[in-house]
Amino acid sequence: MELDRRADDGVATRAVTPSGPGQDAGRLPAEPSTALLDPETTTSLLRRCTALATRARVELLTPGRRAAADELESLLGTMGTWAPGSLDRPDPTMTVLCAAALQDLAERLDDSASAPLAARIDAVLGLLRAVMRDARVDVPA
């Protein structure tokens, strides 16, 4: 898959390369990125986020397993740097599915060990809600 390599090159690269467990955990980005992300890139990352959120939810049933949660936390750290206006026509279905998967996971997190993940989920959910609210995603009422 060849991506358009302009100002968003660093964003796309960081988004698909997890930083690993414990790296920058608990830190939220200071400022949203204004680099425009093309629909192909956002759809791919929203799909990945949805899959990781679903896997992380399953991991909650098995104490000690956190591979998907760690990878999700890293991806959410990148997605948290996006500004709502930086997403160029995000896929409406993937936007809604990603928000639903993150919301479902957030409702099941309960321990303090999940606090950094919960904070990142909240930040990305805010972004996705803004995208949907700004009418870039047509969600029936």
Contacts in CASP RR format, 6 or more apart in sequence:
PFRMAT RR
TARGET T0000
AUTHOR 0000-0000-0000
METHOD contacts of the structure
MODEL  1
MELDRRADDGVATRAVTPSGPGQDAGRLPAEPSTALLDPETTTSLLRRCT
ALATRARVELLTPGRRAAADELESLLGTMGTWAPGSLDRPDPTMTVLCAA
ALQDLAERLDDSASAPLAARIDAVLGLLRAVMRDARVDVPA
1 40 0 8 1.000
1 44 0 8 1.000
3 9 0 8 1.000
3 12 0 8 1.000
3 38 0 8 1.000
3 40 0 8 1.000
3 41 0 8 1.000
4 38 0 8 1.000
6 35 0 8 1.000
7 35 0 8 1.000
7 36 0 8 1.000
8 35 0 8 1.000
8 36 0 8 1.000
8 37 0 8 1.000
8 38 0 8 1.000
8 41 0 8 1.000
8 86 0 8 1.000
10 35 0 8 1.000
11 33 0 8 1.000
11 35 0 8 1.000
11 37 0 8 1.000
11 78 0 8 1.000
11 81 0 8 1.000
11 82 0 8 1.000
12 37 0 8 1.000
12 41 0 8 1.000
12 45 0 8 1.000
14 78 0 8 1.000
15 41 0 8 1.000
15 45 0 8 1.000
15 75 0 8 1.000
15 78 0 8 1.000
15 79 0 8 1.000
16 44 0 8 1.000
16 45 0 8 1.000
16 48 0 8 1.000
18 70 0 8 1.000
18 71 0 8 1.000
18 74 0 8 1.000
18 75 0 8 1.000
19 74 0 8 1.000
20 70 0 8 1.000
20 71 0 8 1.000
20 74 0 8 1.000
21 66 0 8 1.000
21 70 0 8 1.000
22 70 0 8 1.000
23 74 0 8 1.000
24 74 0 8 1.000
24 77 0 8 1.000
25 73 0 8 1.000
25 116 0 8 1.000
26 115 0 8 1.000
26 116 0 8 1.000
26 119 0 8 1.000
26 120 0 8 1.000
28 77 0 8 1.000
28 80 0 8 1.000
28 119 0 8 1.000
28 120 0 8 1.000
28 123 0 8 1.000
29 77 0 8 1.000
29 80 0 8 1.000
29 81 0 8 1.000
31 81 0 8 1.000
32 80 0 8 1.000
32 81 0 8 1.000
32 82 0 8 1.000
32 83 0 8 1.000
32 86 0 8 1.000
33 81 0 8 1.000
33 82 0 8 1.000
33 83 0 8 1.000
33 86 0 8 1.000
34 83 0 8 1.000
34 85 0 8 1.000
34 86 0 8 1.000
35 86 0 8 1.000
36 86 0 8 1.000
36 88 0 8 1.000
37 45 0 8 1.000
37 82 0 8 1.000
37 86 0 8 1.000
37 87 0 8 1.000
37 88 0 8 1.000
38 88 0 8 1.000
39 88 0 8 1.000
39 89 0 8 1.000
39 90 0 8 1.000
39 91 0 8 1.000
42 87 0 8 1.000
42 88 0 8 1.000
42 90 0 8 1.000
42 91 0 8 1.000
42 94 0 8 1.000
43 90 0 8 1.000
43 91 0 8 1.000
43 94 0 8 1.000
45 75 0 8 1.000
45 78 0 8 1.000
45 79 0 8 1.000
46 90 0 8 1.000
46 91 0 8 1.000
46 94 0 8 1.000
46 95 0 8 1.000
46 97 0 8 1.000
46 98 0 8 1.000
47 94 0 8 1.000
47 98 0 8 1.000
48 75 0 8 1.000
49 72 0 8 1.000
49 75 0 8 1.000
49 76 0 8 1.000
49 79 0 8 1.000
49 98 0 8 1.000
49 101 0 8 1.000
49 102 0 8 1.000
49 124 0 8 1.000
50 94 0 8 1.000
50 97 0 8 1.000
50 98 0 8 1.000
50 101 0 8 1.000
52 68 0 8 1.000
52 71 0 8 1.000
52 72 0 8 1.000
52 75 0 8 1.000
53 72 0 8 1.000
53 98 0 8 1.000
53 101 0 8 1.000
53 102 0 8 1.000
53 104 0 8 1.000
53 105 0 8 1.000
54 101 0 8 1.000
54 105 0 8 1.000
55 68 0 8 1.000
55 72 0 8 1.000
56 68 0 8 1.000
56 69 0 8 1.000
56 72 0 8 1.000
56 105 0 8 1.000
56 117 0 8 1.000
57 101 0 8 1.000
57 104 0 8 1.000
57 105 0 8 1.000
57 108 0 8 1.000
58 68 0 8 1.000
59 65 0 8 1.000
59 66 0 8 1.000
59 67 0 8 1.000
59 68 0 8 1.000
59 69 0 8 1.000
60 108 0 8 1.000
60 109 0 8 1.000
69 114 0 8 1.000
69 117 0 8 1.000
72 117 0 8 1.000
73 116 0 8 1.000
73 117 0 8 1.000
73 120 0 8 1.000
76 117 0 8 1.000
76 120 0 8 1.000
76 121 0 8 1.000
76 123 0 8 1.000
76 124 0 8 1.000
77 120 0 8 1.000
77 123 0 8 1.000
77 124 0 8 1.000
79 124 0 8 1.000
79 127 0 8 1.000
80 120 0 8 1.000
80 123 0 8 1.000
80 124 0 8 1.000
80 127 0 8 1.000
82 127 0 8 1.000
83 127 0 8 1.000
84 127 0 8 1.000
84 130 0 8 1.000
84 131 0 8 1.000
84 134 0 8 1.000
84 136 0 8 1.000
85 131 0 8 1.000
85 134 0 8 1.000
87 131 0 8 1.000
87 136 0 8 1.000
89 136 0 8 1.000
90 131 0 8 1.000
90 136 0 8 1.000
90 137 0 8 1.000
92 137 0 8 1.000
92 138 0 8 1.000
92 139 0 8 1.000
95 128 0 8 1.000
95 131 0 8 1.000
95 132 0 8 1.000
95 137 0 8 1.000
96 132 0 8 1.000
96 137 0 8 1.000
96 139 0 8 1.000
98 128 0 8 1.000
99 125 0 8 1.000
99 128 0 8 1.000
99 129 0 8 1.000
99 132 0 8 1.000
102 121 0 8 1.000
102 124 0 8 1.000
102 125 0 8 1.000
102 128 0 8 1.000
103 125 0 8 1.000
105 121 0 8 1.000
106 118 0 8 1.000
106 121 0 8 1.000
106 122 0 8 1.000
106 125 0 8 1.000
109 117 0 8 1.000
109 118 0 8 1.000
109 121 0 8 1.000
131 137 0 8 1.000
132 139 0 8 1.000
END
